[in-house]
């Protein structure tokens, strides 16, 4: 019996499955959905959600930008191809260079769990092309609970966070706050951020005075070369009010304040990055036969992000700032009801995003437009039906979108509409075996950067881009034996009018080209003894354009990570001591988009160690070492759709952290 319990618990620890012991979850797990609970786990070196997801999921790859506020790739796609919501609210980054992606606006320590629906199998969200990432933050409790965390790590990393929750039977509150800062991490060569930039510059000087002057201008000024990499403060507040037995009002606010965030592989750094998320949701249950639950949600989010070359050598004579803001407002009305063996959901979804950016020079003198105050307005109708039979579950979804993108300039307005949907079947041959297959289609519209972005008076965007579509087939299976759990998934995508960046053109650098993308994911857990178990996961993707971009000959898709495997040995003793030894390895990244800036990267293998000890049910201490053998490696390529430090044959490649030692202390009540 105890062995069976361990098997269930271990499924949650498995890097892919994450199916068990997920706390307060108000939706039922689907076989094609990946659930990740331990996002705030003690092994995370900062509150960066991107790093947490990379550690927990084989399908997620990190896009390294800094010591914090990093981005993610899911199944070879990133940016707007991944839909991200935080408690149902959408937030977009303001930076066209992805310094502040959506996952950076919530901290790992505030998260309850995350679900990742890979593929076009979510009709409730706007623009979920390759994946839909739903982040659910902690909920208030009636019982008085809380925790205090102190985290310390290499390179002068420090963090303090606290959470308190409590209330009455009808009204519950939660308040969470944190403050953290970290120095520039060092890679396996012992180089910090400034030194990585200097190394790149030194390696690419060619004796040409003009070339070398431009190259050197991207280095940090001496007085800033050893400044901290980031400082971040956050607060989250929630109120849940049970108005009656069948009515509830949820109010929430999340605020993030980041200062002086360094992005060494980019010619600019963020002076600050401030964001706010306001959220309100009203739910009423059992209105009648055709309304089991009615949810009405409204939200507002905003980001203020000035980036500047103030800390670089170029900022001495030619200071430049790109100051951008984005504001998103949305509302959703969703009604669900049961009809015999059908669970039906229908709803309306609305969102309006504004994106605005301008360049400024010395003394903040206005220099021109970067994003021309563009509005992206979407209104959609969606419906889905879940049908349950004895051994078969069938799910069907449909969504119609009407979208407009309107700039405050002479550039053209764009209108898009799309009808998308999916069918998903899951067969339970027995209580330990699931087999599923699905086919779906989703779409997303170009964003204002891809359409209208301007730089030095040139139109980098392409105003007449078509929307992107993904038509995909998925097959998967999950099998649980007495001591072993195995889960696998295959997918094949036909990407219509996918948006690629063409580095060989001077203007209108984005273009639509069809492509194909396919891959597989496999994970498993083996129970060795009642205290010892092994989990492993691997993933592989490959993508190709149907034909080369204008003026080019290559067809490899960019940002398709190489084969990756993770294996870990875990030891749990008496629920008070947990230890984990983990190997993360990837093959050589050799299928790259050379013509658009990518370069071949060597394979790597790193070892991470962690141990957690609990005392008297209230005190917890975690110690760990990431990259035990201090390897020098990189997981992020140099695709030129981002503006990177350059001047040689390839743009600057940013290495991952070297050996990182950390200690986390936690008190729970």
Residue, then its C-alpha position, 0 to 999 in steps of 0.5 A: x500500500x505504501x508503495x502505491x502511495x509513493x507511486x502517486x506522489x512521484x508522478x507529481x515529481x516527474x518532470x512531465x507528468x505532474x498529475x498528483x497532489x496538486x492542492x486546491x485545483x478547481x478543474x479536472x486534469x486532462x491527459x494532454x495537459x501538463x500540470x506543474x505545482x512546485x513552481x515555488x520550489x526551493x531549488x529555484x535560484x530566484x523568483x523567475x518563473x521561466x527558470x522554474x518552468x524550464x526545471x519542471x517541464x521537458x517541453x519548456x526551454x529557457x530564453x536567457x536574457x538576464x539574471x531574472x525576467x527570462x522568456x520561454x520556448x514551448x515546442x519550438x515557439x515563443x512570444x505571442x505564439x504562447x498565450x499566458x494568463x495570470x488568474x485569467x488575466x492577460x498581461x503583455x510585455x512592453x519591450x519589443x526586445x522581450x526584456x519583460x515577457x508575460x511570465x516575468x510579471x508574477x513571482x514563483x513564490x506567489x504561484x499555486x500551480x501552472x497548467x500547460x496545454x500544448x497545441x491548439x486545444x484551448x478555445x477560451x483564450x485569445x491567440x493560444x497557438x502552440x501552447x496555453x500557459x495558465x498561471x494560478x496564484x495562491x488562494x486565501x484561506x479561512x484558517x490563519x496561515x503564512x510563511x516567511x522565507x529567507x533565500x541566499x545564494x552565490x553572486x550576492x543573491x538575497x531575497x526575503x518574502x512573506x505571505x499571510x492568509x486568513x479570514x472568516x467563513x465568508x471573507x478571506x484575505x491574502x497578502x504577499x510581499x517580497x524583495x530580492x536583488x542579485x549580482x551579476x552571475x558568473x559563467x563557467x569561465x568565471x566571467x560576469x555580465x560585463x566580462x562576457x560582453x568584454x570577451x565578445x568584443x575582444x574576440x571580434x575586434x578586426x583592426x578596422x577603426x570604425x568597426x572596432x569603435x562601434x563594437x567597443x561602444x556596447x561595453x559597460x562603462x567602468x563605473x557600472x561594470x560591477x553593479x547588481x544585475x537586478x533589484x525587484x520588489x513585489x506585492x500581491x493582495x487578494x480578497x475572496x467574499x462568499x456573498x451567499x451560498x452560491x455567489x462569490x466575488x474575488x478581487x486581486x492585485x499584483x504589483x511588480x517593481x524592478x530596477x536597473x535590470x541588466x541585459x548584457x547581450x543586448x545594447x540596452x538595459x532596463x532602467x526600470x520595469x513596473x507592472x500592475x495587474x488588477x483582477x475581479x471575478x464574480x461567480x454564481x452557481x446553480x442558476x438553473x438547468x442551463x447554468x451550473x456556473x456563471x463566471x464574469x471576469x474583468x481585468x486590467x494590466x499595465x507595464x511601464x518599461x524604459x530601456x536605455x544605453x545609459x550604462x554602456x560606453x555608447x551612452x556617453x556621447x549618444x544617449x538613447x532611450x526607448x520608452x514603452x508602455x502597454x495597457x491591456x483591458x479585458x472581460x470574459x463571460x462564461x457559462x457552463x452546465x451539464x446535460x445528461x453526459x455532456x458538460x457544456x461551456x459557452x462564453x464571450x471573450x474581449x480584450x483591448x491592448x494598447x502598445x506605445x513607444x518612443x525614442x528619446x535622446x540626450x536630456x530626454x529630447x524626443x527622437x521619434x516613434x518605435x511603436x505607433x500607439x497601436x490598439x489590438x482589439x479582439x472579441x470572440x465567442x467560444x463553446x466547448x462540449x465534454x462528453x463522457x462515456x464508460x471508457x471514452x471521453x470526447x471533447x470538442x471546442x470552437x472559437x470565432x475571433x474578430x480582431x483589429x490592429x489599429x496604429x495612431x499613424x498613417x500606417x494601415x489598419x489590419x482586420x482579421x477574423x478566424x474560426x478555430x476548433x479542436x476534437x480530442x478523444x481519450x480512451x481509458x482501456x483500464x484504470x492504469x492506461x490512457x490513450x488519446x488523440x486530437x486534431x485542432x486548429x488555432x490562430x494568432x494575429x501579428x502584434x504591433x511590433x511585427x506590423x509597425x515597429x520603427x528604428x532610426x526612421x526605418x520601418x522594420x515591421x511589415x504592415x500587411x502580415x497575415x495571421x498565423x494558423x496552426x493545424x496540429x495532430x497529437x497522439x499520446x499515451x500514459x501507462x502506470x504499472x506497479x513500480x513504473x509510470x510512463x507517459x509519451x506524446x507525439x505531435x505534428x503541426x502545419x504552420x500557415x503564414x508563420x511569421x519569421x524575421x528576415x535579417x537580409x532586408x533593410x525594411x519590412x523584416x517580418x514575413x509570412x512563410x508556411x512551415x512544419x513542426x513536429x516532435x515528441x516528449x517522453x517521461x517516466x518514473x521508476x520506484x526503486x524502494x519505498x524511499x528511493x525513486x528515479x524520474x526522467x524526461x526527454x523531448x525533441x522537436x524539428x521545424x522546417x520552412x516550406x521554402x526559404x525567406x526572400x533572398x535566402x536559401x536555408x529552410x531550418x526554423x529558428x529557435x528549435x531546441x535540440x534533443x534534451x534529457x533530464x534524469x534524477x535520483x530522489x530520496x524521501x525519508x519519513x516526509x522530513x528529508x528530501x534529496x535530489x541529484x539531477x542530470x540535465x543534458x542536451x545534444x549539440x544544437x546544429x540545425x540552426x537558422x544561420x542566415x538569421x543569426x543563429x549559431x551552432x552550440x555544443x551539447x552540455x550536461x550539468x549536475x544539480x544537487x538539492x536537499x530539504x530538511x523539515x523540523x517540527x513541521x514549521x521550519x524548513x531548510x534547503x541547501x543546493x548546488x546547481x551546475x556542480x562541475x561549473x560547466x560553461x554552456x548556453x541554452x539560448x541561441x542568437x536569432x536576430x529577431x532580438x537586437x543583440x550585442x553584435x559586430x562579429x560573425x555572430x551576435x553575442x552568445x550569453x552563457x548560463x550561470x556557473x556553479x551556484x550554491x544556495x540556502x533557503x530558510x522557511x518558517x510556516x505557520 
